[in-house]
Amino acid sequence: VDTPDTPPEAVARVIAAALDAPRAALVQATYAGRPGHPVLLGADHLDAVAASVSGDRGARPYLAAHDAHQVECADLWSGSDVDHR
């Protein structure tokens, strides 16, 4: 995991945003509008995401193409990714 300092409150916000339709959920935390982690992929998206990911690129293109619901978390944490400085 390249975001070891993710606070549990950010995880809770992302989960809360998915509760209405968990299987169809596609939720991503953002930090001052910048996409980051955590991300929640509902079961309806798992096969398509697995088929689309490669290397360190991950699911970002899929999330963008499918209008992932964004949950602002900048008040909780910077969203720092240790791979990207």
C-alpha positions in Angstrom: 0.0 0.0 0.0 1.5 3.3 -1.0 -0.8 5.4 1.2 0.0 4.1 4.7 -1.2 7.2 6.5 -4.8 7.0 5.2 -7.0 7.8 8.2 -9.9 5.6 9.1 -12.2 8.5 8.8 -11.5 8.7 5.0 -12.3 5.0 4.7 -15.5 5.6 6.6 -16.5 8.4 4.3 -15.9 6.4 1.2 -17.9 3.4 2.6 -20.7 5.7 3.7 -21.0 7.1 0.1 -21.5 3.5 -1.2 -24.2 2.3 1.2 -27.2 3.1 -1.0 -26.1 0.9 -3.8 -23.0 -1.1 -2.7 -22.8 -3.5 -5.7 -22.9 -0.6 -8.2 -20.8 1.7 -6.1 -17.7 3.4 -7.6 -16.4 5.8 -5.0 -13.0 7.6 -4.8 -11.6 9.9 -2.1 -10.3 13.2 -3.3 -8.0 15.7 -1.8 -8.7 19.3 -2.8 -10.2 17.9 -5.9 -7.2 15.6 -6.7 -8.2 11.9 -6.9 -6.6 9.5 -4.4 -7.2 6.7 -2.0 -9.2 5.0 -0.6 -11.3 3.8 -3.5 -14.3 1.5 -3.3 -15.2 -0.7 -6.2 -18.6 -2.3 -6.0 -18.9 -5.9 -7.2 -20.6 -4.8 -10.5 -17.3 -3.2 -11.5 -14.8 -5.8 -10.4 -14.4 -7.8 -13.7 -14.2 -4.7 -15.8 -11.6 -3.1 -13.5 -9.5 -6.2 -13.3 -9.5 -6.4 -17.1 -8.4 -2.7 -17.4 -5.6 -2.4 -14.9 -1.9 -2.7 -15.6 1.2 -1.8 -13.7 1.1 1.1 -11.3 -1.6 2.8 -13.4 -4.3 1.0 -11.5 -8.0 1.8 -11.9 -7.6 5.6 -12.4 -8.7 5.6 -16.0 -11.6 3.3 -15.3 -12.8 5.5 -12.4 -12.5 8.7 -14.6 -14.3 7.1 -17.5 -17.2 5.8 -15.3 -17.6 9.0 -13.3 -16.7 7.6 -9.9 -18.5 9.4 -7.1 -15.9 11.7 -5.5 -15.8 12.2 -1.7 -13.7 15.1 -0.5 -11.3 14.2 2.3 -8.8 17.0 2.3 -10.0 18.1 5.8 -8.8 14.7 7.1 -5.4 14.2 5.4 -3.2 15.3 2.5 -3.8 12.2 0.4 0.0 11.7 0.1 1.0 8.8 -2.1 4.5 7.6 -1.2 5.1 6.7 -4.9 4.5 10.2 -6.0 6.1 13.2 -4.4 
